[in-house]
């Protein structure tokens, strides 16, 4: 069961990262679950940091 939970949260983080790279607003987060939403936003913030440091354009 724990592995499934990690996979779900990892997927939320990855989706948030992709959304951040695409320039989507954080209000577009599709998750309602607080843990998944937190992971999505973490990925989103990470992508914004990577974009601002010039890793992606």
C-alpha positions as CSV (number, residue, x, y, z in Angstrom):
1,X,0.0,0.0,0.0
2,X,2.8,2.4,0.8
3,X,4.3,2.0,-2.6
4,X,1.1,3.0,-4.3
5,X,0.8,6.1,-2.2
6,X,4.4,7.1,-3.0
7,X,3.8,6.5,-6.7
8,X,0.6,8.7,-6.6
9,X,2.4,11.5,-4.8
10,X,5.4,11.2,-7.1
11,X,3.1,11.4,-10.1
12,X,1.5,14.6,-8.6
13,X,5.0,16.1,-8.1
14,X,5.9,15.3,-11.7
15,X,2.7,16.7,-13.1
16,X,3.2,19.9,-11.1
17,X,6.7,20.2,-12.4
18,X,5.5,19.8,-16.0
19,X,2.8,22.4,-15.4
20,X,5.4,24.8,-14.0
21,X,7.6,24.3,-17.1
22,X,4.6,25.0,-19.3
23,X,4.0,28.3,-17.5
24,X,0.6,27.3,-16.0
25,X,-0.7,29.1,-12.9
26,X,-0.6,27.4,-9.5
27,X,-4.4,27.8,-9.3
28,X,-4.7,25.2,-12.1
29,X,-3.7,22.4,-9.6
30,X,-6.1,19.5,-10.3
31,X,-5.7,17.8,-6.9
32,X,-8.1,18.2,-4.0
33,X,-6.3,15.9,-1.6
34,X,-4.0,18.0,0.6
35,X,-1.0,15.7,0.3
36,X,-1.2,15.4,-3.5
37,X,-1.8,19.1,-3.8
38,X,1.2,19.8,-1.7
39,X,3.4,17.6,-3.9
40,X,2.0,19.2,-7.1
41,X,2.7,22.7,-5.8
42,X,6.2,21.6,-4.8
43,X,6.9,20.3,-8.3
44,X,5.4,23.5,-9.7
45,X,7.7,25.7,-7.5
46,X,10.7,23.6,-8.4
47,X,10.0,24.1,-12.1
48,X,9.7,27.9,-11.7
49,X,13.1,27.9,-9.9
50,X,14.6,25.8,-12.7
51,X,13.1,28.2,-15.4
52,X,14.4,31.3,-13.6
53,X,17.9,29.9,-13.3
54,X,18.0,29.2,-17.0
55,X,17.8,25.4,-17.0
56,X,14.8,25.6,-19.4
57,X,13.5,28.2,-21.8
